[in-house]
Amino acid sequence: MRPGIGIIGTGMVGQMCHLANFAANPVCRVVAIADLRPDLAAAAARKFGVSRIYGSHHELLADREVSAVVVVTKRRATGPIVLDALDSGRHVLSEKPMAYTTVQAASLIKAARRQSLVYAIGYMKRHDAGVARALAELTRLRTDQSLGRIIGARGWCFGGNTGGSRDTFVMTAEARPDGLELWQDGPDWLPAAMRPDYDVFLNVFSHIINLTRYLLGSSPDVVDSKIDLSAASRITLDFDGIACVLELANGSEGPWREGLTIDFERGAMTIELPPPFAEDEAQISLDQDGHRTRLARESSWAFRRQADAFVSDVAARRMPLASGADSIADIALAETIWKRNIIG
């Protein structure tokens, strides 16, 4: 039996990055979609050939043919909807951030564990084929020591044009609806005036933080943080003696620039990530003996690979590459970074 997928939220990201990719997967079925905007839901259903439309996630979760859901709603509504889905016994892939606080995130992980459910977070960059090559190269370099030991790392994310094509989704003039249950948008100690910036930080920059953890170690310490979303933020993480400096800025009108360089004693490896919605792979470069070599790329898209992996993980009841149990570390780091920035 092919897993029955339900998509909760049919906005631009829901259609372009999730609905299109699950609809293209031959080993699952997109059986239903849910959106509080009826015209948008109907238009998306026509575009992607989905027969059942629901006006709320509660109605969709009552559909017994839905065995797993993808949650792509406004960020403050993500946690409550995910919790409802997990409590109903559905496997879940949700967009990031999974929550705004570690307490919220822990409640979701507990719900997934209670019924041994697959709970994945949409850090699609872990699924990028270029990133997979980078991880293989990093493992080799650490084993054969051909470039010596790692002496440091530098990551950057300068948010700009996100890429993607208007032809891959439909939209209507309907207003975003109210009435959803919303979780608090930050820890109690975070001043209200700072919460919109905290929201942007989690939405945009948790990707590079998550990817850095994936490559260098799951539990870094925060050495320093300077948050200024009107200009550039600078964060230093310590991975068991390896310092990684992250430079972060958002709102550029130019191209999206994001990546990570890992410096060795005798060279470096650089990962240049594509814009979030661009159907492209990361470019991997190796610097050795004064020469730069670019590894060959193929044609794939991280969002497609993420969708395929989720379907496979559900079928095998396997821990996802970007699980909720792992991703709570990104929320914990965000809390530590912001608290350190406020308190000093």
C-alpha positions in Angstrom: 0.0 0.0 0.0 1.4 3.4 -1.0 1.4 5.9 1.8 -1.4 8.4 1.6 0.0 12.0 2.0 -2.0 15.0 3.1 -0.7 18.5 2.5 -1.7 21.1 5.1 -1.2 24.6 3.7 -1.3 25.3 -0.1 0.6 28.6 -0.4 3.6 29.1 -2.6 6.0 26.9 -0.6 3.3 24.3 0.0 2.7 23.9 -3.7 6.1 24.6 -5.3 8.3 22.8 -2.8 6.1 20.1 -1.4 2.9 19.3 -3.2 4.6 19.2 -6.6 7.3 16.9 -5.4 5.0 14.5 -3.5 2.6 14.4 -6.5 5.5 13.3 -8.7 6.6 10.5 -6.4 5.2 7.2 -7.8 5.4 5.3 -4.5 3.0 7.6 -2.6 -0.4 9.2 -3.2 -1.3 12.8 -2.4 -4.9 12.0 -1.3 -5.9 15.3 0.3 -5.1 18.9 0.9 -6.3 21.3 3.5 -6.3 25.1 3.5 -8.5 27.8 5.2 -8.6 29.6 1.8 -11.1 27.6 -0.2 -10.4 29.2 -3.6 -6.7 28.6 -3.3 -7.2 25.0 -2.1 -9.5 24.4 -5.2 -7.0 25.9 -7.6 -4.1 23.9 -6.1 -6.2 20.7 -6.2 -6.9 21.3 -9.9 -3.3 22.0 -10.7 -1.9 18.9 -9.0 -4.8 16.5 -9.5 -5.9 16.1 -5.9 -9.4 14.9 -5.4 -10.2 15.8 -1.8 -10.1 19.3 -0.3 -10.6 20.1 3.4 -11.3 23.4 5.0 -9.1 22.7 8.1 -6.4 20.4 9.2 -8.9 18.8 11.7 -11.0 17.6 8.7 -8.0 16.3 6.9 -6.9 14.3 9.9 -10.3 12.6 10.1 -9.5 11.1 6.7 -8.4 7.5 7.3 -6.5 7.3 4.0 -4.1 10.0 5.2 -1.2 8.2 6.8 1.3 11.1 6.8 1.1 14.8 6.5 3.2 17.7 5.4 2.6 20.9 7.4 3.4 24.2 5.5 1.4 26.8 7.4 2.3 30.1 9.0 5.2 29.6 11.4 3.4 30.2 14.7 0.6 27.8 13.7 3.0 25.0 12.7 3.6 23.6 16.2 -0.1 23.2 17.2 -1.0 21.6 13.9 2.0 19.2 14.1 0.9 18.2 17.6 -2.6 17.5 16.4 -1.2 15.4 13.6 1.1 13.4 15.8 -1.6 12.8 18.4 -3.8 11.5 15.6 -1.1 8.9 14.7 0.2 10.5 11.5 3.8 10.7 10.4 4.9 14.3 9.9 7.2 16.4 7.8 6.9 20.1 8.8 8.6 23.2 7.6 11.2 24.7 9.9 11.4 26.1 12.5 9.7 23.2 14.3 8.9 25.6 17.2 10.0 28.8 18.9 11.2 27.4 22.1 12.9 24.2 23.3 9.9 23.5 25.6 7.5 23.6 22.6 9.9 21.5 20.5 10.2 18.9 23.3 6.4 18.5 23.4 6.4 17.6 19.7 9.2 15.1 20.0 7.5 13.5 23.0 4.3 13.1 21.0 6.2 11.5 18.1 8.0 9.1 20.4 4.8 8.1 22.2 3.5 6.4 19.0 6.9 5.7 17.3 6.1 8.1 14.4 8.4 9.5 11.8 8.8 13.2 12.5 11.0 15.1 10.0 11.8 18.8 9.8 12.2 20.6 6.4 16.0 21.2 6.5 16.1 20.3 2.8 19.8 21.4 2.5 20.8 18.1 4.2 19.2 16.3 1.3 21.1 18.3 -1.3 23.2 15.9 -3.5 26.1 18.4 -3.4 26.0 18.4 0.4 26.1 14.6 0.3 29.2 14.8 -1.8 30.7 17.3 0.6 30.0 15.0 3.6 31.7 12.1 1.8 34.7 14.3 1.0 34.9 15.6 4.5 34.9 12.0 5.9 37.7 11.1 3.5 39.8 14.1 4.3 39.4 13.5 8.0 40.4 9.9 7.5 43.4 10.2 5.2 44.6 13.6 6.6 45.7 14.6 3.1 45.0 18.3 4.0 45.9 17.9 7.6 43.6 18.7 10.5 40.6 21.1 10.4 41.7 24.5 11.8 38.4 26.4 11.5 35.3 27.1 9.5 33.4 30.1 8.1 29.7 30.1 7.1 27.6 32.8 5.5 24.1 33.5 4.5 23.2 36.8 2.8 19.5 36.4 2.0 18.5 37.8 -1.4 16.6 36.4 -4.4 15.2 33.0 -3.4 14.9 31.6 -7.0 12.1 29.4 -8.2 9.5 29.8 -10.9 6.0 31.4 -10.8 4.8 28.7 -13.1 5.1 26.1 -10.4 2.3 27.4 -8.2 -1.1 29.2 -8.3 -2.3 31.9 -6.0 -5.6 33.8 -5.3 -6.4 37.2 -3.9 -7.8 35.6 -0.7 -6.5 37.1 2.6 -4.6 34.9 5.0 -7.2 33.7 7.5 -7.2 34.2 11.2 -8.5 31.8 13.8 -5.6 29.4 13.9 -4.1 28.4 17.2 -0.8 30.1 17.6 2.1 29.2 19.8 4.1 32.0 21.6 6.7 33.4 19.3 9.7 33.1 21.6 10.9 32.3 25.1 9.3 34.3 28.0 12.5 36.2 28.6 12.7 37.6 25.0 11.3 41.1 24.8 8.3 41.6 22.6 10.0 44.1 20.4 12.7 41.5 19.5 10.3 38.7 18.6 9.8 39.6 14.9 13.6 39.6 14.4 13.8 36.3 16.3 11.2 34.9 13.9 13.3 36.0 10.9 16.4 34.5 12.4 14.8 31.1 12.9 13.2 31.1 9.5 16.2 32.2 7.4 19.3 31.4 9.3 18.5 28.1 11.1 19.3 26.5 7.8 23.0 27.3 7.8 23.2 26.6 11.5 21.6 23.2 11.0 23.9 22.4 8.0 27.0 23.4 10.0 25.9 21.0 12.8 25.3 18.3 10.2 28.9 18.6 8.9 30.9 19.6 12.0 29.1 18.2 15.0 25.7 18.1 16.5 26.2 20.1 19.7 28.4 23.1 19.4 28.9 25.7 22.1 28.1 29.4 21.5 31.3 31.4 22.0 30.0 34.8 20.9 27.0 36.4 19.2 26.2 39.8 17.8 22.7 40.0 16.4 21.8 42.9 14.2 19.3 42.0 11.5 19.3 45.6 10.1 22.9 45.0 9.1 24.9 41.8 9.7 24.9 39.4 12.5 28.0 37.5 13.6 28.0 34.2 15.6 30.9 32.1 16.7 30.3 28.4 17.5 32.8 26.0 18.9 32.8 22.4 17.7 35.1 20.6 20.1 37.9 23.1 19.5 37.0 24.0 15.9 35.8 27.6 15.7 33.1 28.3 13.1 32.2 31.9 12.5 28.8 32.6 10.8 28.1 35.9 9.1 24.3 36.4 8.5 22.4 39.2 6.8 18.9 39.3 5.3 16.9 41.4 2.9 19.4 41.9 0.1 17.9 42.8 -3.3 20.8 40.9 -5.1 21.4 37.2 -5.5 21.1 34.7 -2.6 24.6 33.9 -1.2 25.0 31.0 1.3 27.7 28.6 2.0 30.4 27.1 4.3 34.2 26.9 4.0 36.0 24.3 6.2 39.7 25.2 6.5 42.4 22.6 6.9 46.1 23.0 7.6 46.9 22.6 3.9 43.7 23.5 2.0 40.0 24.0 2.3 36.6 22.6 1.2 33.9 25.1 0.2 30.1 24.4 -0.2 28.2 27.0 -2.2 24.5 26.5 -1.7 21.9 27.4 -4.4 19.1 29.8 -3.6 16.4 28.1 -1.5 13.9 27.5 -4.3 16.3 27.0 -7.2 16.2 23.5 -8.7 20.0 23.1 -8.4 22.7 21.3 -6.4 25.3 22.8 -4.1 28.7 23.4 -5.7 31.6 21.8 -3.9 35.2 23.0 -4.3 38.5 21.7 -2.9 41.6 23.8 -2.5 44.8 21.9 -2.3 48.4 22.9 -3.1 47.3 26.2 -4.5 44.8 24.7 -7.0 41.0 24.7 -6.8 39.0 21.8 -8.1 35.2 21.9 -8.5 33.5 18.6 -8.1 31.1 17.6 -10.9 27.4 18.3 -10.3 24.4 16.5 -11.6 20.8 17.6 -11.9 18.7 17.2 -8.8 16.7 19.3 -6.3 17.0 19.1 -2.5 13.2 19.5 -2.1 12.5 16.6 -4.4 15.1 14.4 -2.6 13.6 15.5 0.7 10.1 14.4 -0.3 11.4 11.1 -1.7 13.3 10.5 1.6 10.3 11.2 3.7 8.2 8.7 1.8 11.0 6.1 2.2 11.4 6.9 5.9 7.7 6.4 6.5 7.6 3.1 4.7 10.6 1.8 6.7 9.8 3.6 9.9 13.3 5.0 9.8 14.8 8.0 11.6 14.9 11.0 9.1 18.1 12.8 8.1 16.7 15.9 9.7 14.6 14.5 12.6 12.6 16.5 15.1 14.8 14.8 17.8 17.9 16.3 16.2 16.4 19.7 15.2 15.5 20.7 18.7 19.3 21.5 18.9 18.7 24.4 16.5 16.1 25.9 18.7 18.3 25.5 21.7 21.1 27.2 19.9 18.9 30.1 18.8 17.7 30.6 22.4 21.4 30.6 23.6 22.5 33.0 20.9 19.8 35.5 21.6 20.0 35.3 25.3 23.8 35.8 25.1 23.2 38.7 22.8 20.7 40.3 25.2 22.6 39.6 28.5 26.1 39.8 27.2 
